[in-house]
Amino acid sequence: MSINAKIVTDLVTNNVSFVTTVPCKQLAGVIDGIEQCEQIFHIPSNKEDEGMGLCAGAYMGGKRAAIIMQNTAIGVTINTLATLIQYYHIPLPMLISYRGEIGEPVACQVEMAVHTKALLAQLNIPTYHFHQADDIAEFDGILKYCFMSKKPVAILTDASFWKGA
């Protein structure tokens, strides 16, 4: 099973029925898989903090939600994460492409990579970093933890991980 298919399967297995996404080249395959999945209602977002608001609304309406985004927008999500997602104990899996590492072709992506993990740690958000294709085996357990604990979790996925997609 491909990485993209495993992600979609694990979301469905964990009753995630609402996903919002922000475009990213690395995430294109999983976004396509979600768009084609009949069990998941997919709404693209213009911005990550907007997407988190949509996920909060879906959760308050009785749905399990997830967001798929880039790490370069973590900075604009800080207030939403602290005052909405964490304050109201909303479980939110965040599948995040970790842009800006070695081999990144876009210079502005690099600066945010330097700060991503520190910002997530400052917010006490459990963070997992997938480097290799077989790291996807942990995804189901991370989703279960997220929904059990009613906490957001960040799953960072770097370029080497997506090469196995």
C-alpha positions as CSV (number, residue, x, y, z in Angstrom):
1,M,0.0,0.0,0.0
2,S,1.3,3.4,-0.9
3,I,2.0,6.1,1.7
4,N,-0.9,8.2,0.4
5,A,-3.3,5.3,0.5
6,K,-2.2,4.3,4.0
7,I,-2.8,7.9,5.2
8,V,-6.3,7.9,3.8
9,T,-7.1,4.4,5.1
10,D,-5.9,5.3,8.6
11,L,-8.0,8.5,8.6
12,V,-11.1,6.5,7.6
13,T,-10.3,3.8,10.1
14,N,-10.2,6.4,12.8
15,N,-13.5,7.9,11.7
16,V,-12.0,11.1,10.4
17,S,-14.8,12.4,8.2
18,F,-13.7,16.0,7.6
19,V,-10.3,17.1,6.2
20,T,-9.2,20.5,5.1
21,T,-6.0,21.0,3.1
22,V,-3.7,23.8,2.0
23,P,-1.9,23.1,-1.2
24,C,1.6,21.8,-1.1
25,K,3.5,19.9,-3.9
26,Q,4.8,17.3,-1.4
27,L,1.2,16.6,-0.1
28,A,-0.5,16.5,-3.6
29,G,-0.8,12.7,-3.7
30,V,-2.5,12.5,-0.3
31,I,-4.7,15.5,-1.0
32,D,-5.8,13.7,-4.3
33,G,-6.5,10.5,-2.3
34,I,-8.6,12.4,0.2
35,E,-10.5,14.2,-2.5
36,Q,-11.4,10.8,-4.0
37,C,-12.4,9.2,-0.7
38,E,-16.2,9.0,-0.3
39,Q,-16.0,8.7,3.5
40,I,-14.2,12.0,3.9
41,F,-15.7,15.5,3.2
42,H,-12.8,17.6,1.9
43,I,-12.7,21.4,1.9
44,P,-9.6,23.2,0.7
45,S,-8.5,26.2,2.8
46,N,-6.9,29.4,1.7
47,K,-4.9,29.6,5.0
48,E,-3.9,27.2,7.7
49,D,-5.6,29.2,10.6
50,E,-8.8,29.3,8.5
51,G,-8.6,25.5,8.1
52,M,-8.2,25.0,11.8
53,G,-11.3,27.1,12.4
54,L,-13.1,24.8,9.9
55,C,-11.8,21.7,11.8
56,A,-13.0,23.2,15.1
57,G,-16.5,23.7,13.7
58,A,-16.6,20.2,12.3
59,Y,-15.5,18.8,15.7
60,M,-18.2,20.9,17.5
61,G,-20.7,19.5,15.0
62,G,-19.7,15.9,16.0
63,K,-17.2,15.1,13.3
64,R,-13.6,14.0,13.6
65,A,-11.4,16.4,11.6
66,A,-7.8,16.7,10.4
67,I,-5.7,19.4,8.6
68,I,-3.1,18.8,6.0
69,M,-0.7,21.8,5.6
70,Q,2.9,23.1,5.3
71,N,5.1,24.0,8.2
72,T,5.8,27.4,6.8
73,A,2.5,28.6,8.1
74,I,2.9,27.4,11.7
75,G,3.6,31.0,12.7
76,V,0.2,32.2,11.6
77,T,-1.6,29.4,13.4
78,I,-0.2,30.1,16.9
79,N,-3.2,32.1,18.1
80,T,-5.7,29.6,16.7
81,L,-3.9,26.7,18.2
82,A,-3.7,28.2,21.7
83,T,-7.0,30.0,22.0
84,L,-9.3,27.7,20.0
85,I,-7.8,24.2,19.5
86,Q,-6.1,23.8,22.8
87,Y,-8.4,25.8,24.9
88,Y,-11.4,23.8,23.9
89,H,-9.5,20.5,23.9
90,I,-10.1,19.8,20.2
91,P,-8.2,16.8,18.9
92,L,-6.6,17.9,15.7
93,P,-4.2,15.7,13.7
94,M,-2.0,18.0,11.7
95,L,-0.2,16.3,8.8
96,I,2.5,18.8,8.0
97,S,5.0,18.8,5.1
98,Y,8.3,19.8,6.7
99,R,9.7,22.2,4.2
100,G,13.1,23.9,4.5
101,E,15.4,21.0,5.2
102,I,18.5,20.0,3.2
103,G,17.6,20.0,-0.5
104,E,14.9,22.6,-0.2
105,P,14.9,24.6,-3.5
106,V,12.8,27.6,-2.0
107,A,15.0,29.8,0.2
108,C,12.1,31.3,2.2
109,Q,11.0,27.8,3.3
110,V,14.4,27.3,5.1
111,E,13.8,30.0,7.8
112,M,10.6,28.5,9.1
113,A,12.1,25.1,9.3
114,V,14.5,26.5,11.8
115,H,11.6,27.5,14.1
116,T,8.9,24.9,13.5
117,K,9.8,22.3,16.1
118,A,10.5,25.0,18.7
119,L,7.2,26.7,18.2
120,L,5.3,23.4,18.5
121,A,7.3,22.5,21.6
122,Q,6.5,25.9,23.1
123,L,2.8,25.1,22.7
124,N,3.3,21.6,24.2
125,I,2.0,20.0,21.0
126,P,3.1,16.4,20.7
127,T,5.3,16.2,17.5
128,Y,6.3,13.3,15.4
129,H,8.8,13.5,12.5
130,F,8.5,11.0,9.6
131,H,11.8,10.7,7.7
132,Q,11.4,7.3,6.0
133,A,8.5,5.7,4.2
134,D,8.1,2.9,6.8
135,D,7.5,5.6,9.5
136,I,3.9,5.7,8.2
137,A,3.3,2.6,10.3
138,E,3.0,4.9,13.3
139,F,0.3,7.1,11.8
140,D,-2.7,5.0,13.0
141,G,-1.4,5.0,16.6
142,I,-0.8,8.7,16.5
143,L,-4.4,9.3,15.3
144,K,-5.7,7.1,18.1
145,Y,-3.6,9.0,20.7
146,C,-4.8,12.4,19.3
147,F,-8.5,11.5,19.6
148,M,-8.1,9.8,23.0
149,S,-6.2,12.7,24.6
150,K,-8.2,15.4,22.9
151,K,-5.0,17.2,21.9
152,P,-3.6,18.5,18.7
153,V,-0.7,16.5,17.3
154,A,1.8,17.4,14.6
155,I,3.1,14.9,12.2
156,L,6.1,16.4,10.3
157,T,6.9,14.8,7.0
158,D,10.1,15.7,5.2
159,A,11.0,15.3,1.6
160,S,12.8,12.0,2.2
161,F,9.5,10.5,3.6
162,W,7.5,11.5,0.5
163,K,10.1,10.0,-1.9
164,G,8.7,6.7,-0.7
165,A,5.1,7.7,-1.7
